[in-house]
Amino acid sequence: MDTYKSQKVFIVGEVRTPGSYPLSGDMNLVEALARAGSTLPSASGEAVIVHGGNQAAGPTLPTQENDVNVVRVDLRDLQNGSLSSNAALRDGDTIFVPRAESVYVFGQVKNPGAYPLQQTNTTVLQALSLAGGVNDRGTTSRIKIVRIVNGDKKELHVKLTDMVRAGDTLVVPERFF
């Protein structure tokens, strides 16, 4: 008789307790993430499931070669109750939760710093709110974004409704008295 091999899934990346977890019954993505203690605040808005097959001895990260075995799940859809995004898991699967890319908020804001962009459609106003908003010495009328485009630094004057990109630096100037 062959030795008993337990079925398992691997959870790596921006979760509280990454590791190998036993696959029980009809386990799905939500249950696996719950076992790993949920995602961290630094997590991006997606989970990547790599179907490694039962020959996988360890975690399998997504590559161009195994792209056909990769399923990308929008975690915001799951949080909003879209159960069609709640993928079923198989033995040897790896769930990878990548780190969110950051936007940097600098100048006359309450809490300057780097903030994870957990959704792709983030406006300047939303990025400012991540930093606690403009302080009493700042103004929203002359906000600039410093952005690297093809290796060149560009300064863009923006409105509160404009979109920010990963890696952008928002600069909130001091207001005139």
N, C-alpha and C positions, 0 to 999 in steps of 0.2 A: 504494500500500500504506500502511495506517495505521501510525503509529509504535508501537513495542512498548511496552506499559505493564506494568511488573512488578507482580505481586500482592504485597500486604503486609498486615501486621497492626500495630496500634499497642498498645504496652504502657505504661500510665501508672500512677502511684500509688506505693505502697510496695514497689517492687522495686529491686534494686541498680543496674541500668542501664536506665531507661525509654527508650523510643524507638520508632522504626519498624523493623520486622524483615521481611525477605522471607518470603513464604509459600511453603513448599516442600512439594510433594506433599500427603500427607494429614496435615498438621500438626494437633496437638491442644494442649490447654491446658497439659499437663505440659511438652511440648517447648518451647512458647513461654515459659513461666515459667523454664525452665532456660536458655534463650537470654538472658533478661533478668537472669540471675544469681541467681535465686530471690527469694523475698519477704524483706523486712526484719523484724527482731523487732518493729517497731512496726506491722506489718500486722494487719488484722483477720482473722478466720477465714474470709473469703469472697472470691471473685473475681467480678466482674460482667463479663459479656461482652455487648457491644452490637453486634449485627449491623448494620453500617452500609451494607452493600451495596457494589458496585464503583464507585458514584458518590462514595463518601466520599473527600474530598481530604485529610482529616486525622482526628485522633481524634474520636470521637463519645462524649460522656459520657451516662450514663443520665438521662432526663427523663421526665416524665409522658406526654409526647406519643409517645415511642418505646418505651414500656414493653412493647409486644408483641414488640419485637425484642431484649428483654433476657433473658439467662439468668444466674441466680445459682447459683454453684457453691460448696459447702462444701469449703474446702481441707483440713479435718481428715479428711473422707471420702476425699479423694484420697491423703492421707498414710497412711491406714490401708488402702490398696489397693483401694478401690472404683473400679474402672475405668469403671463406668457414669457416674461424674461427670466423666470425662475428655472434655470436649466437643470436637467437631471444629470447626476454625476455617475461615472463608471469607475471601475477599478483602475488605478494608475493615473487618474486625472490630476493635473496640477492647476490650482487656482492661484493666479498671480494678480495682486492688487498693486498697481504701480503708484509711485509717489506723484502727487500733483505738481505741476510746474508752478512757479511763483510769479507774482507781480510785486513790485517794490513801490512803496508809497513813502515819499520823502517831503520834508518841508513843514509847513504850518498845519500839521494834523496832530490829533491827540496822542496817537501811538504809531510813530513811524516804524517801518520795518518791512520784512518780506512776508507775504501772505499767499497761501496756496490757492490756486485757481481751480476750484472743484467743478466748475462748469465752463463750457466753452463760450457762452454768450454772456460775458460779464461786462457791464458798463463802467464808465469812469466813476459814476455815482456809487455803484455797488462796491467798487474797489476802495473808494474813500470811506465807505461805511465799515469795511473790514478794519480800517485803521482808526476807527472811533470817530470819524468825521473831521471836518475842518475845525481848528481851534479858533479862539476869539481874535487872533491876529491874522488869520488867513483869509483868502478870498477864493471863490470858485470861478471868477470871471477870467482869469489868466492862467489856468492850469496847462502845463505842458507835459507831454509824454516824450521821454527819451527812449528811442527804439533803435536797435541795430538791424539794418536792412542791408543784406549782402556784404557784411563786414564794415559798413559805414554807419556812423552815428548820426541819427536824424532827430531833430527836435520838432515836434508837432504841437501846434496849439489845438486844443480839443474842447468839445462841449461835454456836459455831464452825461449826455445820451450816447456818446461815441463808445465803441467797443475797445477793450484793452486786449492785448495779446500776452502770452506767456513771455516772461523776460522783460516786459515793459517796466520803466521807472516813471511813476507819476510824480511830478514836482509841483507842490502847492505853494505859490508865492505869498509873501506878506502883503497885506492890503495897504493902500495909501490912506493916510489920515487927512 
